[in-house]
């Protein structure tokens, strides 16, 4: 997936804003990151990549 790095940057920015301006705690964000790493090593990872690709193509098609 060619958009993986920009997607990571966007998600990182969203996490930063949530930590900075809402009640998201750093520990909560760390747990989410660890969950993502563990999810990436499961059999669900290809389906998650496919789902993200479909959502991004759909959003891109709207503009």
Protein Blocks (a to p, Z undefined) as FASTA:
>chain_A
ZZlmmmmmmmmmmmmmmmmmmmbdfklmmmmmmmmmmmmmmmklmmmmmmmmmmmmmmmm
mZZ
